[in-house]
Amino acid sequence: MAVILFGVNALFDVHPRKWFAHRWWLLGTLWVIMYFISGFWSNDIDYWMTRCEVKLPILLLPLAFAFISPFSYTQRKIITLTLNTVVFAGMIYSLSFLFINPEFYIHRYNFSNVLPTLPKGDHIVFSLTMALTVVWNIQFHKSINELWLKRLNIMLICLFIAMIHVLSVRTGLVALYLFVFAWSVYLLFQKKTRIAGLALLLLLSAGAWIALNYVPTIRNRLAHTNYTFQIFRQGVMSGDYSDIGRYMSYDVALRLIKERPLMGVGAGDMLDSMKGGYDRWYPHVPDEQRLIPHNQYLTVALGMGLPCLLVFIAWSVYPLFTIRKNRNGFFLFVTWAMMMVPLMFEPFLEIQFGVFVYLFFMLWQQQSVLPHESD
C-alpha cells in the first residue's frame, strides 16, 4: 500500500507520454512483462503469481522517483534517521542471541549457520542492507549541519561496520570491502585527498587482517568455506554445503537453459523444472535442498529464456550510463557495483525484501544524481 500511495502521489497529473522517456523504467517493465507472459506456458500458476507479484514495484517505483522533486535536506535527514533506526533495531535483534549464548552461536559458524536476522532470517539481504546503509551514511555525512547528528552518524557507521564483521555473511563483507577499496581509489585520484586514500587502503588491509585473526565468527566461517572447497575438490556433491549447493544449482540451470533457450520453462515452473533436473543429474540430493539457481541472471534465463536475459542485462547495467563524474556519481557507481554481488550469487530479485533493497538504494542514489521532472 505504501508503494502504491507513493506512486500515485508522484505520478498524479503526469502525462503517460512522459513515462516513456525513462529508459531504465522501460527496460524494467519489459523484462517483468516477460515474467507475466510466461504464465501461458507455466503449469504452477500459484508459483508464477508469486514470482510476478514481488516484481510489481519495478513497474512503479522508478517512475515515482523520476517525477518527484529532489529531496530537501530535512527530508533526506528524516529518511536517513529512519533507515538507521530500522537497521540498528535489526542489529540489536541479532546481537541479543549472541549475548545470550555466545559459545553456541559462534560454534554454529563452523557449519555455515549465522546469527538469526530480521526479517525472516534473511541474513544475506540484511547484511547487504547494512553495507549499503554505511555507504549512504558516509555520502550523507558531508551534508549534515548538526554537530550531534555528525557524531551520531560516525558512531552508527562504526557500529554497522563492526556488525557486518560479527555477522560474517560473505555478501555483506564483499560488498563492504568493495566499497572501501573503490573509495580508496577514488580518494587517491583527487589531489586534495590522496593521503586519505592511501590511509584508507592501509586501514582496509589492517582491518581485514584483524577480522580474519580476531573475529571468531569470521574465523569459523572461513574455516567452513575452506573445508567446503576441499570437499568439492574431492568430487563430493552434497546440498549440506551451501557453496556446493550453489554449484549444483548453476549446473542444473545451465543444462535446462540449453534445452529451452528461447522461451525458458516459465516463471511458474522454475522450481519444479529444477527439481526435475536434480532427478536427472543429482538424484541423491534431498528435495528440501533442491534450489532455483542462486544467480539472478541464470534465474531469468531459466524462466523466460535468453531474450529476456538480454533485456535484464540491459536493465541491470543501464544505471552506469547515467553516472556523472562527480562525488554523487561515484556513490551511484559503487552502490551499483555492490548490488552486483547478490545478483551474481543469489536469486536476489525473486524475493520481496531483495526487490525492495535493490530499488530503494538504487533509486535513492539516482535521485541525488539525475535531473527531475515535476511538471
C-alpha positions in Angstrom: 0.0 0.0 0.0 2.9 2.4 0.8 4.4 1.8 -2.6 1.1 2.3 -4.4 0.4 5.6 -2.5 3.9 6.8 -3.1 3.5 6.1 -6.8 0.1 7.7 -7.1 1.3 10.8 -5.3 4.3 11.2 -7.6 2.5 10.4 -10.9 -0.6 12.4 -10.2 -1.2 14.8 -13.1 1.9 13.5 -15.1 1.0 12.6 -18.7 1.8 9.0 -19.5 3.8 10.1 -22.6 6.5 11.3 -20.2 6.8 7.8 -18.7 8.4 6.5 -21.9 11.2 9.0 -21.7 12.7 6.9 -18.9 14.6 4.1 -20.4 15.5 2.3 -17.2 11.8 2.0 -16.3 11.0 0.8 -19.9 13.7 -1.9 -19.7 12.5 -3.0 -16.3 8.9 -3.0 -17.4 9.8 -5.1 -20.4 11.5 -7.9 -18.6 8.8 -8.0 -15.9 6.1 -8.2 -18.5 8.0 -11.2 -19.9 7.6 -12.9 -16.5 3.8 -12.3 -16.8 3.7 -13.6 -20.4 5.5 -16.8 -19.3 2.3 -17.7 -17.4 1.0 -19.1 -20.7 3.5 -21.9 -20.6 3.6 -22.3 -16.8 1.7 -25.1 -15.1 2.1 -23.9 -11.5 0.1 -20.7 -11.5 0.4 -20.0 -7.8 4.2 -20.0 -8.1 4.0 -17.9 -11.2 1.8 -15.3 -9.5 4.3 -15.1 -6.6 7.3 -14.6 -8.9 5.4 -11.8 -10.7 3.9 -10.2 -7.6 7.2 -9.5 -5.9 8.3 -7.6 -9.0 5.4 -5.2 -9.2 7.4 -2.3 -7.5 9.7 -2.4 -10.5 6.8 -1.2 -12.6 6.0 1.8 -10.3 8.9 3.0 -8.1 11.3 4.1 -10.9 8.6 6.3 -12.3 7.6 7.6 -8.9 11.2 8.6 -8.1 11.6 10.2 -11.6 8.7 12.6 -11.2 9.2 13.8 -7.6 11.2 16.9 -6.7 14.7 16.5 -5.3 14.5 15.7 -1.6 15.2 18.6 0.7 17.9 18.4 3.4 15.2 17.8 6.1 13.6 15.0 4.1 16.9 13.3 3.5 17.7 13.6 7.2 14.4 12.1 8.2 14.7 9.2 5.8 18.3 8.6 6.8 17.4 8.6 10.5 14.5 6.2 9.9 16.7 3.9 7.8 19.4 3.9 10.5 16.8 3.2 13.2 15.4 0.2 11.4 18.9 -1.2 10.7 20.0 -0.6 14.3 17.0 -2.4 15.6 17.8 -5.4 13.4 21.4 -5.3 14.6 20.3 -5.4 18.3 17.9 -8.3 17.5 20.8 -10.4 16.1 23.2 -9.4 18.8 20.8 -10.4 21.5 21.2 -14.1 20.5 25.0 -13.7 20.7 24.8 -12.1 24.1 22.5 -14.9 25.5 24.5 -17.8 24.3 27.8 -16.8 22.6 29.5 -20.2 22.5 26.5 -21.9 20.9 26.1 -19.3 18.1 29.9 -18.9 17.4 30.2 -22.7 17.1 27.3 -22.7 14.6 29.5 -20.7 12.2 31.6 -23.9 11.7 28.6 -25.2 9.8 27.7 -22.0 7.9 24.9 -21.2 10.3 24.9 -17.4 11.1 23.1 -15.4 13.7 19.3 -15.0 13.4 18.3 -11.8 11.5 15.3 -9.9 10.5 13.2 -10.2 8.5 12.5 -14.0 8.4 16.2 -14.9 8.9 17.3 -13.5 5.5 20.9 -12.8 6.7 22.2 -12.2 3.2 19.9 -9.2 2.3 20.2 -7.8 5.9 24.0 -7.9 5.7 23.9 -6.2 2.3 21.4 -3.6 3.7 23.9 -2.7 6.5 26.7 -2.3 4.0 24.6 0.0 1.8 23.5 2.0 4.8 27.2 2.5 5.7 27.7 3.8 2.2 24.8 6.2 2.3 25.8 7.5 5.8 29.3 8.2 4.5 27.9 10.0 1.5 25.4 12.0 3.5 27.9 12.9 6.3 29.3 15.8 4.2 25.8 17.4 4.1 25.0 17.2 7.8 24.7 20.5 9.5 24.1 19.5 13.1 27.1 18.5 15.2 25.2 16.0 17.3 24.0 14.3 14.1 27.5 14.2 12.7 28.7 12.4 15.8 25.7 10.0 15.8 26.4 9.3 12.1 30.0 8.4 12.8 29.0 6.1 15.7 26.4 4.3 13.6 28.9 3.8 10.7 31.4 2.2 13.1 28.7 0.1 14.7 27.4 -1.2 11.4 30.9 -2.0 10.1 31.6 -3.9 13.2 28.3 -5.8 13.0 28.9 -6.7 9.4 32.1 -8.5 10.5 30.4 -10.1 13.5 27.5 -11.4 11.3 30.1 -12.6 8.8 27.8 -13.0 5.8 30.0 -13.1 2.8 27.7 -11.0 0.6 27.8 -8.1 3.1 31.5 -8.4 3.7 32.4 -8.5 0.0 30.1 -5.5 -0.7 31.6 -3.5 2.2 35.2 -4.2 1.2 34.4 -3.5 -2.4 33.1 -0.1 -1.4 36.2 0.7 0.9 38.6 -0.3 -1.9 36.7 1.8 -4.5 36.5 4.7 -2.2 40.2 4.5 -1.5 41.0 4.6 -5.3 38.5 7.5 -5.7 40.3 9.5 -3.0 43.7 8.6 -4.5 42.7 10.3 -7.8 41.7 13.5 -6.0 44.6 15.9 -5.4 43.4 17.0 -2.0 42.6 13.6 -0.7 45.5 11.3 -1.9 46.9 10.9 1.6 43.4 10.0 2.9 43.1 7.4 0.1 46.4 5.8 0.9 45.5 5.8 4.6 42.2 4.1 3.8 43.9 1.4 1.8 46.2 0.7 4.7 43.2 0.6 7.0 41.5 -1.8 4.7 44.4 -4.2 4.8 44.8 -3.8 8.6 41.0 -4.3 9.1 40.9 -7.4 7.0 43.9 -8.9 8.9 42.4 -8.1 12.3 39.0 -9.5 11.3 40.5 -12.8 10.0 42.6 -13.3 13.1 40.5 -12.0 15.9 36.8 -12.2 15.0 35.7 -15.7 15.9 32.6 -15.8 13.6 34.7 -14.9 10.6 37.4 -17.4 11.5 34.9 -20.2 11.8 33.1 -19.1 8.6 36.4 -19.1 6.7 37.3 -22.5 8.1 34.0 -23.9 6.9 34.5 -22.3 3.4 37.9 -23.9 3.1 36.6 -27.2 4.2 33.8 -27.0 1.7 36.3 -26.3 -1.1 38.3 -29.3 -0.1 35.2 -31.5 -0.2 34.3 -30.1 -3.6 37.8 -30.9 -4.9 37.2 -34.5 -3.9 34.1 -34.6 -6.1 31.5 -34.7 -3.3 28.2 -33.2 -4.5 26.1 -32.6 -1.4 23.5 -29.9 -0.6 24.7 -29.9 3.0 27.3 -27.4 1.9 26.0 -24.1 0.7 28.7 -23.4 -1.9 28.4 -26.9 -3.4 24.6 -26.4 -3.4 25.1 -23.2 -5.4 27.3 -25.0 -7.9 24.8 -27.8 -8.4 22.0 -25.2 -9.0 24.1 -23.5 -11.6 24.9 -26.8 -13.3 21.3 -27.9 -13.4 20.1 -24.5 -14.6 22.6 -24.3 -17.4 21.6 -27.7 -18.7 17.9 -26.8 -18.6 18.5 -23.4 -20.3 20.3 -25.3 -23.2 17.2 -27.4 -23.6 14.8 -24.4 -23.8 16.9 -21.4 -24.7 14.2 -19.2 -26.3 11.1 -19.3 -24.1 12.5 -20.9 -20.9 10.5 -23.2 -18.6 8.1 -20.5 -17.5 8.3 -18.4 -14.3 5.8 -20.7 -12.6 7.7 -23.9 -13.4 11.2 -22.8 -12.4 11.3 -24.7 -9.1 9.6 -27.8 -10.5 11.9 -27.9 -13.5 14.9 -27.6 -11.3 13.7 -30.4 -9.1 13.2 -32.5 -12.3 16.8 -31.6 -13.3 18.1 -32.7 -9.9 16.3 -36.0 -10.5 18.2 -36.4 -13.7 21.7 -35.2 -12.7 21.8 -35.2 -8.9 19.1 -37.6 -7.7 20.8 -38.1 -4.3 20.1 -34.5 -3.3 17.1 -34.3 -0.9 14.0 -32.4 -2.0 14.5 -29.6 0.6 18.0 -28.9 -0.8 16.9 -28.5 -4.4 17.2 -24.9 -5.3 16.4 -22.5 -8.1 19.7 -21.2 -9.5 21.5 -18.9 -7.0 22.2 -16.3 -9.6 19.6 -13.8 -10.8 20.8 -13.9 -14.4 20.5 -17.7 -14.6 17.1 -17.5 -12.9 15.8 -15.1 -15.6 17.3 -17.2 -18.4 15.8 -20.4 -16.9 12.3 -19.0 -16.5 11.9 -16.8 -19.6 14.7 -17.7 -22.0 17.7 -15.9 -23.4 15.8 -13.0 -25.0 14.5 -12.0 -21.5 18.0 -12.4 -20.2 19.4 -9.9 -22.7 16.7 -7.3 -21.6 17.5 -8.0 -18.0 21.2 -7.5 -18.6 20.5 -4.2 -20.3 18.3 -3.1 -17.4 20.9 -4.1 -14.8 23.8 -2.2 -16.5 21.8 0.9 -17.7 22.4 2.9 -14.5 26.1 3.0 -15.5 25.1 5.2 -18.4 23.5 7.8 -16.1 26.6 8.3 -13.9 28.1 11.8 -13.8 31.8 12.4 -13.0 31.3 13.9 -9.5 31.1 12.7 -5.9 27.4 11.6 -6.2 28.3 9.8 -9.4 30.9 7.8 -7.6 28.4 6.8 -4.9 25.9 5.7 -7.5 28.5 3.6 -9.2 29.7 1.9 -6.1 26.1 1.2 -5.0 25.5 -0.4 -8.4 28.7 -2.4 -8.0 27.7 -3.6 -4.6 24.3 -4.7 -5.9 26.0 -6.9 -8.5 27.3 -9.1 -5.7 23.9 -10.6 -4.7 22.7 -10.6 -8.3 25.6 -13.0 -9.1 25.2 -15.3 -6.1 21.5 -15.2 -5.1 18.1 -15.2 -6.8 18.0 -11.7 -5.3 15.0 -10.3 -7.2 12.8 -13.3 -6.6 12.0 -12.2 -3.0 10.2 -9.1 -1.8 13.0 -8.0 0.6 15.6 -8.2 -2.2 13.5 -6.2 -4.7 12.9 -3.5 -2.1 16.5 -3.2 -1.1 17.6 -3.1 -4.7 15.1 -0.4 -5.8 15.4 1.7 -2.6 19.1 2.1 -2.7 19.5 2.4 -6.5 16.7 4.9 -6.8 17.8 6.8 -3.6 21.2 7.2 -5.3 19.8 8.1 -8.7 17.6 10.7 -7.1 20.7 12.6 -6.0 22.3 12.4 -9.5 19.6 12.6 -12.2 17.6 15.6 -13.3 14.0 15.6 -12.1 10.7 16.4 -13.7 7.8 17.6 -11.6 5.6 19.3 -14.2 
